[in-house]
Amino acid sequence: MSPEESIGERLRSARLARRLSLRGVAQALGVSASLISQVETGKTRPSVATLYALASYLDVSLDELLGLGAVERPAEQVSEARGDAPARTVPVSSSVQRASENPVIEMENGVRWERLAMQPGGAADPVLVSYAPGASSSIEGKFMQHRGQEYGYVLEGEITLRLEFDTFLLGPGDSFHFDSERPHIVSNQGAVPAKGVWFIVGRGSAGSVVDAGTAERTHGSSGSGTDALHRSVSA
């Protein structure tokens, strides 16, 4: 079974466990039911935008998506004393993950995720992200939206970040942070591969992909651009 097929099957299992139809999920996310079907059957690789929208909507963690599940690790016990209070034991967990052990997701259009060492069930998803020349988080020209906060640091090459109506070109040593509910697209418009470390904190169960043209048409309407875009998603 290929990695893409296993990921698709996990998404399908999560959808069926929640008694959701293909058409219902597709309508909620603003994508076609045939696209979701092709992702679930492994006939196509999802873009970052589609994968994140599906995983967020179905409330599937990155580890669950990779088929890792919860991993129980032994915890050291250390004593902590505060003032006159009696000492208490505090569990401390740690892990070392070799590069050859990084779980990998290969996505459409030359985007690659490698899940880095993390605490099972932790608040952050740490990912080593690679973008081939011309790669984009959405080849359909659609923005991503999901709950949480995103942090990133560019290691190699150049990354173009479109954040609502602003565009930023980021090179080695540059970093970023934004609220993930703001519409965004990440791409590599350069001639060499780009790589960076991303941390997504507090990803919730809401996610969507929205046409970039729709975002531009909502700009200037009543309320903020983000609020107007949310209204267009739910309409």
N, C-alpha and C positions, 0 to 999 in steps of 0.2 A: 504493500500500500504506500503510495507516494505521500510526502508531507502535505501537499495541497489537498489530497483526498481525505486525509485524516482530519485536517482542520475543518474542511467542509462538512464532514460527518459530525464533528462535534458541534458545529453551528446548527446543523439540522436537528440533532438530538436536543439541544437547548431550546430550539424553537418548538419542537413537538412537546417537550416537557411542560412548556408554558401554554400549550394548546393554541398556538398562533398559526394562522394560515400564511402561505407564501404571499398571497395577495394583500393580506392585512399588514404584514411587515413591510412589504414593498411600498404600500401607500403611506405608511407612517414615516418611512425614510426617504421617500421621493425618488425611488429607483424602480426599475422594472422587475416584475416577478420572475421573468426568464433569467435575468442576471443573477438573482439570488439562487435560483434553481441550479444554474451552471456552477456557481461557487460551491454549493452544497454537494454536488455530484463530482466535483473536481475537474470539470470540463474547462474551467477558466480560473485564473488566479485573480483574486480581488485586488483593487487598488487600495492604497492606505485608507482613503476616505471611505470606501465601501466596507472594508474589514472593520475599521474602527466604529463605523455607524452600526454595523450588525452586532459586534461584540458589546457595545455600550447598550444598545436597545435590548439585547437579550440578557444583559447583566452577566457576561462571561468574562472572567479575569484572564489576564495574559497567560498565566500558568495553566489555566483550564483549557485555553485555546491551544496551547502547545501539548496538551495531554499529560502535563506533569502532576496536576492535582496538588493537594496539600502535602507538604513534606515535613515530617516530624524530625526535629533535630534536638540532640541532647543539649541542655542548657547548663552553663556553669552557675554555681551559686556563690555570690559574694555578699559580704556583710556590709551593711550601711548603717551608720549611727548618726543621728541628728540631735545635737544638743544633749539634753538629759534623757531623750527618748531611748528606749532599748533598741539594740541593734536588730535589724531585720534582714532577711535574705532577699536578694533581688536577682531574678533570672537574667542572665546575659547570654545572648545567642550570637553566633558569628558563623561565617561560612567562607570557604575559598573555592572559587570556580575557575578552572583552567580554560584557556581560550578554546581548546578542542572540545570542551564540554558545553559551549554556549548553544542553547536551543535556538534554531534558526527558522525564520519565516521568509520565504522568497515570494515577493509580490509582483504584480503586474508592472511592466514598464521599467524593470531594473531597480526596484526598491528592495532592500534587504534589511530585516530586523534581526538582531542578535540579543536575546534577553540576557542581561548581566546578573551577577550575584545579587540576591535580594532576600529579605526575610519573608517567608511564606505568609501570605495574608497581610503583608505590609501595606502602607499607605501609598507607596510610590512604585511605578513601573519603570525600571531603568533599562534603557535600550541603546545599543550601539547601532546607529542608523547609517546605511550606505545608499547613495543615490548615484546611479550610472549617469553619464552625460545624456541629457534630454529627459531624464526620469522626473516624474512628478507624483505627488500624493494623490492626484486625480487627473487622469488623462482626459476625462470628460469636461474639464474646466469647472468643476464644482468645488465649492468651499466645504471644509469640514467644520462641524460643530459638535461639541460634547462637553459634559461637565468636567470640572477640574482645572488645574493650573499646569502649564507646560513650561519647562526649563530646558534650554539647550546650549551646547558648546560645540563650535565647529572645530574639527581637528585638521581636516584636509579639504582642499578644493574650495568651491564657493557654493553657497546655498542662497536661493532667492526665496524670501518669505513674504507672501502677500497676506497682510493682516487687515481685513476689511478693505479700506480704500487707500491703504499705504503699502508701499513696496520697499523692501530692504534687501540689499545685497550683503551677505555675511561671509567673511573669509576666516582663515585660521586664527584662533584666539578670540573671535567675536562670540558673543553669547546673547541669549534672548530670554524673555519671560513674557507670558501673556495669559489672560483668562481664556480657557479653551472654548468657552461659549461664544467668543468672538469668531466670526467666520475667517478661516485661514486656509492657505494652500502653501505647500513647500515644494520646491522644485530645484533641479540642477540645470541651469541654462548654459553652463560652461562646457569646455571640451575635455575636461578630465574628471575622474570620479570624485565625489565629495563624501565626506564621512564626518559624523559627529556623535556626541553622547546626549541623549534626550532623557528627561525625567518627567513623567506624567503623574501628577499627584492628585488624588481624590477624584478619579474618574468615576462618574455615576452611571445611572442606567438610561440616561437620555442621550441620543445621538442622532445626527442627521447629515445628509449631504444636500447642498443647495446650489443651483446653477448660478454661476458668477454673474451672468447677465441680470438675473433676478435681483441680486444684491445691489447692482448698480442702479436698477430702476427704482429700488426702494430708498436710495439715498436722497435725502432732501424732503422726504415725507415726514408727517408729524412724528415726533419722538425721535429717539436715537436711531442710527442706522441698524444697530443690532436688534432693537425692539421691532423695527419695521420688518426686518428679515425673519424674525421669529414668527411674526404674524403671517408672512407669506408661506412659511413652512406648514403652519397649522391650518391654513385655509383649504 
